[in-house]
């Protein structure tokens, strides 16, 4: 691997760690202090989408090398992009038109 490829992976890896670290307090806060306000709930949803995208992208990069299966990797990356946009829209719709993700988790937890 060239050094430029490693720095790209390191940058994505650091971003993934920052996002994961940001998810911890946002996940605990609704249960410790009651429901979050809509802005914090939206930040939680956005971080969940980014965290999922980075994780699945890592799986695609690891298991579908470009040198061996370029078509499969390209298709998988496009499927990931479409899935990420779909998830983002679905969470946005759920947050604005329904109870929101933290309220859903709270109801499931107490059920």
C-alpha positions in Angstrom: 0.0 0.0 0.0 1.2 3.5 -0.7 1.5 6.0 2.1 -1.2 8.2 0.7 -3.7 5.3 1.0 -2.8 4.7 4.6 -3.3 8.4 5.5 -6.8 8.3 3.9 -7.7 5.2 5.9 -6.3 6.8 9.1 -8.4 10.0 8.5 -11.5 8.0 8.0 -10.6 5.8 11.0 -10.1 9.0 13.2 -13.5 10.4 12.0 -15.1 7.1 12.9 -13.7 7.2 16.4 -14.8 10.8 16.8 -18.3 9.9 15.7 -18.4 6.9 17.9 -17.3 8.9 20.9 -19.9 11.5 20.1 -22.6 8.8 20.1 -21.9 7.7 23.6 -23.2 10.8 25.5 -26.0 11.3 22.9 -27.2 7.8 23.5 -27.1 8.0 27.3 -28.5 11.6 27.7 -32.2 10.8 26.9 -32.4 8.2 29.6 -30.5 10.1 32.2 -32.2 13.5 31.8 -35.5 12.8 29.9 -36.2 13.3 26.3 -33.8 15.3 24.1 -34.8 18.4 22.3 -35.3 18.0 18.5 -31.9 19.5 17.7 -30.0 16.9 19.8 -32.3 14.2 18.5 -31.4 15.2 15.0 -27.7 15.2 15.8 -28.0 11.7 17.2 -29.7 10.5 14.0 -27.1 12.2 11.8 -24.2 10.6 13.8 -26.0 7.2 13.6 -26.2 7.5 9.8 -22.5 8.6 9.5 -21.4 5.9 11.9 -23.3 3.2 9.9 -22.0 4.5 6.6 -18.3 4.4 7.8 -18.7 0.9 9.2 -20.3 -0.6 6.1 -17.8 1.2 3.9 -15.0 -0.4 5.9 -16.5 -3.8 5.3 -16.8 -3.2 1.6 -13.3 -2.0 1.3 -11.9 -4.9 3.3 -13.9 -7.7 1.7 -14.2 -6.5 -1.9 -10.7 -5.4 -3.1 -10.7 -3.2 -6.2 -8.0 -5.2 -7.8 -10.0 -8.5 -7.7 -13.6 -7.6 -8.0 -13.9 -4.0 -9.3 -17.5 -4.3 -10.5 -18.8 -5.9 -7.2 -17.0 -3.2 -5.2 -18.4 -0.4 -7.3 -22.0 -1.8 -7.1 -21.6 -2.3 -3.3 -20.4 1.2 -2.8 -23.3 2.6 -4.8 -25.7 0.4 -2.9 -24.2 1.8 0.3 -24.6 5.4 -0.9 -28.3 4.7 -1.9 -28.9 3.0 1.5 -27.3 5.9 3.4 -29.4 8.5 1.7 -32.5 6.3 2.2 -31.8 5.9 5.9 -31.1 9.6 6.3 -34.5 10.4 4.7 -36.3 7.8 6.7 -34.9 9.0 10.0 -35.7 12.6 9.0 -39.2 11.6 8.2 -39.5 9.7 11.5 -38.2 12.6 13.5 -40.4 15.2 11.9 -43.7 13.3 11.4 -43.6 10.8 14.3 -42.3 10.4 17.9 -38.6 10.4 17.1 -35.9 7.9 17.8 -35.2 8.6 21.4 -38.9 8.4 22.3 -39.2 5.1 20.4 -36.2 3.6 22.2 -37.7 4.8 25.5 -41.0 3.2 24.8 -39.4 0.0 23.7 -37.2 0.0 26.8 -40.2 0.4 29.1 -42.5 -2.0 27.3 
